Every structure is written in structure tokens, then in C-alpha cells.
């Protein structure tokens, strides 16, 4: 383990360590591990033998308040105390759920993120946003609660199905378009072969943004939300059944680039270029649900960025730059949905 | 409103304001009020007319994860956003529940404590400890999340039943014995007549202790837990049915003073004096459940102060001073339970 990224936080900084699957074999004593059934099947053998393990069903349904409660009762029943360490060993669902469990159990115990999916490695495991869903929307309940460390094991990507690699690449595309023109330019050909360097670059971008605005006070961190206003609405609307998170935000980015162009915020041609990037990677850029304009806009009004029902979007200025725009005209959103 | 106490916090300091019921009429716009059915019946008329109000059944049962979920869904359905302010208008149950709802909704919205019970005014509304219960124990889930302000309306004590005044006086006795010999000495005769000055003194003590150790890192804040290791175990064991919180910690203080004397930590005679103080105020100092030694000790091992199952107690040195003692000999606890 040579490479490290350090993320500053209001509760003390933490390290991101890169390595192979052995990272997870070296967990500290008194770890309580939360994982999902798929990850456990592929990688359960690398975990310390005597650690308690709770495995949840894969998928967004495990991010409800019921599984949150079951995890908390499991910790209490198995004798976890304030010096116990919760480990999130899995994708974004496991990381968000286990992180909020750690944030809440006994008013907060330490936790380690050990992300196994590309999406979790490049995005959700870094930055301390943890949480669960309500029927009314995704991630509506949670905390800003940084991990003690993040262990990025590149080996875990080997057992990911192609669809889940593409799912993570949607977030990679996001990083390029919001913050790094060079990353955008390199986004052709077979990205998979360059994954280690790409993962690291995405984490560096995220760490920089989080360092500037850890708890979303200034709007800076909101740029990481590009594509997510529409994407989250689509996920909530479709009940997390048909679209993976990355697929929903791929569609969301395409729509939001068009919103930006309509408002004159985003440079003309950006949406077209973004759509081509996404298509080349095999990601969706539209959905027939976009026609249900009223329902989706209702959901967007409940987005955490919105204030008193006014729509807010993180919009591209051009490939490589993004900005939070509050009080967006609903007509631009309606038109972009219908155009996409 | 002349008198103010200011409490420092890692998220910025906050004010405690003293006054009458009009304090609550001057709440800011966009308040979402959580209260209980008793408080609403007596004092609902002082609330701002157009604020959304959610009233929960009185009692500890409302501090479960089910009511937590219902409050969160109520906020989401009624359009609360990150600029909304949650108001906890009620006793300790409402304050702990509403505080954790505010800490978790959209990863944290501001909240105001408006405590209406003596217990909440002197103790639970100050210091930012919020949370809910699990079947395995009280306050096992929660956050350190300071309020935006605390509004202490002395008028609200007028409608409290005598038993609930005594309930709060148990915490007043605790403050005297852990931190203020003068307060101990004044603890005779009719305390009710001197409630305003007593409430203020208790809040000052709490603010000082919290300022030194907001998130329970050093053991200093644990002195506020005197009587609570046994008291919480008793509450959990009896299912929160027969004993109010103050009654349980009155019994708990009596037992823990005896634990301290047995260990040579607490000056001889302290337990006897404490028991006399409690009896004079009409508070219980024993319970037939104390005979169920094994069950209670099992519950104490799950206390948040315990580490790897070793018992930890905040024990008096003498009236006016207290200290966290870790790894307490279980035999001293068994003997003190049987003696009480």
C-alpha cells in the first residue's frame, strides 16, 4: 500500500488507502462487518475469520429504515460498544446504510469504508455523506459522518458484472464534466483498462471538493450533484427497480445539460458531447419515464438542494466546470425533459 | 427575556433563553413543531397559528424507531427543507425524539428545544444529546447534535402534575451531588418555590460540563450520568411502564452511592445522606426489581459507558464531586443492589 489520499474533515482528517483484497484482511480487532449477499459470496473469504458479519440483500431496498433498525439491533445484541468499528464492505447501498448505522449507534462509533463497486470507490465511500431512503425520496435521512479510513481494493472490481462497471463509469463521466477537462478527453476507448488511475483521479477530485465544503454550506459540494436532481427523481419514481443509480444519473446528466443550455448557463454543444460520451460507454441517456413531467418535477421540488419548493440544479458551465444554480425556471426543466 | 446562558459547541455556540410562555409564540417562520398530546392540550394555544404540528402520545414508547420514522415522513410529506426549523415542544421524550429527527432529516436541519417539563428544562434540553431507544436499551441510537437555541418557559411547569415535578427534582438532586455542595445544602424544604433559580443553576452546571467534553471523549461529561447506569437498566428492565426516568435515576443514585462506598471511592455516609434527600422530596430509593441482580447487570454491561462488557459507573467522591470509574468489580454492584 503505497498510494494514499488524505481527506480533511471537521472531525479530523482520514486516509484513503489503495491496494488489493488483502487490505480487508488487515482490519482492526473488534470490527462489525456489514456487507451484502453478493459481495459475501465472492469475497467473504478475505474477511477476518472471527468478526461478526451481517449480510443484507443487494439493492436499494436495503437502504430503508427497516434494515437500518435491524443492523442497529444486531450491533446491540452482539455486544458492540463505543470502541467497536463498523466496516462497510460492499457497494454504495452498503456504504450509505452502514455509515448511517455507525453514525447513530451509541451516538456514533468509528467506521471504515471498504468499497467493492466502482461506483462506491469513485464516489460514495469518500466524503462522509451517509444515509437511508424514505418512500418520499432517496437519501432523505442521514448524517455527515466521515469514516475513519477508506480501503480501496482494486481486486474487488474483478467480480463486478459489466453493467455495474458501466454504472460506476457514469460517476466517472460526472467527475470529468464537472471538474477535469483532461479526464473528459481521456473518456474514449476502453476505460476499463485504465481503471486504477481513473479511480484515483476521481477520488482526488472528490476529496478536493469535500475539503472546501464538507457539510454543504457554500454550494461548492453541490457540484458533485450534477445529474442527480433528475437522476434521484427518476430513481424514486421508478421505485429503484429498473435503473441502477449510475444509469439514472447518466439520464439525469443528459437532461440537466439540456436544462443548462436552455438557460444559457451551459455552453452550446455540451449536451451533445456528453450524450456521445455516455452512449459510447453503453450508458442510457433517456427514459420513457421522462414524459411524466409533472410527477418528476414534484419529486425534484423535494430535492435537498431545493428551498421552499424552488428548483435547484448543479449545472455545467462547459465540460470541466459546474455551478449550483438556485431558483431554476420550471419551464426550462419541462422542455428539457420532453426533449430528452 | 433578560437572563441568558450561552453554551459553547463544536458547531458554534447556542443560547438558552429564560422567560414565560410567550417565548414559544415568537418562533421563527418555517417551524415544524413536534409535541405530545398532553402539552398540546395545555399549551397548544401559545404556538404560532400556521405552523405544522405533530403530536405524539406521551411517554417513553414514543421514543422508538417507529415514531422516528413517522416524524421523518411527516416532514418530507409536508415539504420541510434544509432551511426548516424543527421545534421540540415538550418533555424529555419529545426533546430527544425531535432532536434526533432534526439531526437526521436531510442530514441535519436546525432545531429549537422548548422544554416544558422540569426534567427537560434542567437536563435533557441542554447539551445536544438526542436519540431514541432500542428494545435492547435506552438511548442506544442518536447523535450529538446541539440545538440552535433553548427556550426555557417557566410557565409550563404550572401544568405539570406533582409526580412530574418530583421526577425533575431527581435530576436537580443529581446536579447537587455531582457538582455543587451549596445546591445540596439548599435541598430541603419546599424546592418548588425556588424553582426558577434552581433551574438556572442546574443549566449553568450542565453547560459548564458540556463545554469541557461535548462528545464524551474525556469522561468529564460522564459525571452527568451518575445514577443512570442502574437507572437506565431499571427502566429497560421494567419496560418504561412503572417508573418515570427521574424515579429510576433516584433509585439508581441510591444504589450507585452504595457501590461507591463499597469500593472506597465515595466518602462514607454519602449514600445515607443522599437517600434522606431523595425521601424528603418524595422520590423512591429502592425497587423490588433490584433483587433481579443478574438481569440488571446484563443490562448494565450494555451501557454506553461500558467497554467490552466491563462495568463503568460515574461515582460520587463526596457530595459535590463525581468521577467516571471504569472496570468496576461486579461483586460491589451485586452487593449494593441487594442492600438497597
Interface residues (C-beta under 8 A of the other chain):
Chain A: X10 X30 X65 X68 X69 X72 X73 X76 X77 X79 X81 X82 X83 X103 X104 X105 X106 X107 X108 X129 X131 X134 X135 X136 X137 X139 X140 X141 X142 X143 X144 X215 X216 X301 X302 X304 X306 X307 X308 X309
Chain B: X10 X30 X65 X68 X69 X72 X73 X76 X77 X79 X81 X82 X83 X103 X104 X105 X106 X107 X108 X129 X131 X134 X135 X136 X137 X139 X140 X141 X142 X143 X144 X215 X216 X301 X302 X304 X306 X307 X308 X309
